[in-house]
Amino acid sequence: MPGKRSNGEGTLRKRSNGLWECTMMVGYKDDGTRRYKSFYGKSQKEAKDKADAYKQEVAAGLYIDPNLTFQAWAEKWYEGY
């Protein structure tokens, strides 16, 4: 029986096309539903490493959401400045 993953590590599974997928919850949408992000790799370790790199970027404040508009970024920057 496989062991339980720690809180915040996400879910690892092998897809039918042979790739490994690591899915983790990254926050909440405006309507309150959960927001998920998936990472893919040819091996289980590769998918897990991509997810870990994402978590490190977020923790360091280096990750910029690609769906973020300039106006939203400027407002967020102004509030923090």
N, C-alpha and C positions, 0 to 999 in steps of 0.2 A: 504494500500500500504506500503510495507516494506521501511525502511529508507535506505539511502545510507551509505555505509561503508566509513570510513576515508581512506585517502591515506596511503598505506603500510599495511593495515590490511588483504588484500587478499580476496578471495571469499569463502563463506561458502555455502555448499549444502548438501542435504541428498541424498545418493546414493541408488540405487535400492536394494542393499543387506542390507539396514538398518543402515549402518555406516554413520557418518558425515565426510565430507572431507573439509579441509581448504587448498586452493591452493594459493600460493603467488609467485610473481616474485622475484628471488634472485640475478639476475644479467644477464650478457650477455655471450654467448658462443664466441669462437674465430671468428666464421663466422658472428657475429653480431645479431644472432637470440636470442630471450629471453630465459632465463633458469628459469624453475619453480620448486618448491618443494611442495609436498603435505604432509599433516598431517591428520591422521585418528583417530577417536574416536567413542565410543559408543554413546556419547552425543555431542551436539553442543559445550558445555562448554569444554569438554575434548579435542576436536580437536583444539579449539581456544587457550586453555592453552598450548598445545604442540607447536603451532606456536609462541606463546608469549615467551616460554622458549627458542626456537631456536633463536628468535630475540635478546634476552638478551645475549645468549652465543656469538653470532656474535659481538654484541656491546662491550662485555667485552674482545673479542679476544680469547675466549676459544674454539671456534668451529674449528675443523679440518675436512676438506673435506675428506670423506672416499675414494674418487677416486684419491686423491693426491698421487703421487709416492714419494718415499723417495728422489729421485734426485730433483724433482720439489720443495719439501719442503726445502731441503738443499739450493737450489739456492735462494729461497724466504727468508730464514733465513739469508743467507750470505749478501743479498742486504740490509736487515734491520739492520744487526749487524754492 
